[in-house]
Amino acid sequence: MDNSKQWWTGYIQLKETDPIYSLVKKNRDNFDDFYELNEYVDAFLPITAAGKEEKINDTDLFIGFDTAESFLADTTLIDCKKELMNWANQLDKE
């Protein structure tokens, strides 16, 4: 949580066996069309990041979200954890 703005971010690390991995890897330096990712992950919190996340590490690939939009202002930490678990479960089923 960013205490000055009251918003959350969340990321999930992708495995090379995830069906979404090759798409994110191909576009990791310039991923603009996050809607393409919805074919792989049914997301309640919109995907706003895909590729490397240097704040975590600079070798693995991730997808993530943030709740900085006003329509997501009531999102809680529990909501974020549930969303990340939902994404992980969907990718594990593929």
N, C-alpha and C positions, 0 to 999 in steps of 0.2 A: 504494500500500500504506500502510495505517495502521500505523506501526511499533509503537505501543503495544498494538494488538489483533491484529496479524497477519491482516488481511483486506483484500480487494481490492474495488474498484468499477470498473465499466466502463460507458460510454455510447456510443451511436451516434446521430448526428444524422439526423433524418428529413427526406426531401425531400418537397416538396408532391405529387410524383407517386407516392409510396409509398402502396399501398392502405391501410396502417395509419394514415396521416397524419390523415385526417378524423376517425377514431375518437379518436385522442389529442387532437386539437385541440378536439373537442367536449367532452372531459372533462378538459382540461389542468389545471384548478384543483382538481379533486376526483376523482381517478382511484383507485377502490378495487378494481375487479375486474380484476386483471391477467390472470386466466385468459382473458378475452375476447381478449387479444392473442395467445394461443397459436393462434388460428385463422390468424394471419398469419405467425407466427414460431415454428418448432419449436425451443424453447430447452432446452438441457441445464442451463445456469445459469438459475434462475428469474428472470423479469422482476420487478423490485421497484420500478421507477421509470418513470414515463411522464409526459411533459409538458415544461414548461420546467425547465431546470436552471441556476439562477442562478449556480452556481459556475463554469459554462462561459460562458454569456451569457444574457441575459434576453429574447431575441427568438425563437430557434429552438426546435424541439421535439425531444425525445430519448426513447429508451427505454434502460433500463439495468438493471444487476444489482448486487448486492453479495454477498460470500461470508461474511457475518458469522454465518451459521448453523453450528452445530457439525458437521453432516453435510457441509459444504463446506470443512472445515478444511484438507484436503490440496490444495486448488485452488492451482495455480501461476500465475505471470504468463503463461506460455506457454498454459495452458488458457484464460485470460481473453482473450488475443489471438485464439486460434482461435475462441472463441465469438463474439466481435464480428465476425470475418470471416465466420463462418457466417451470422450474422444479416444482414449486408450482402449476401451472396450470395443469400440467400433473398428479400430485398426487391427486389433487382435483377431477379430472375426473374419477379416478378409483373407 
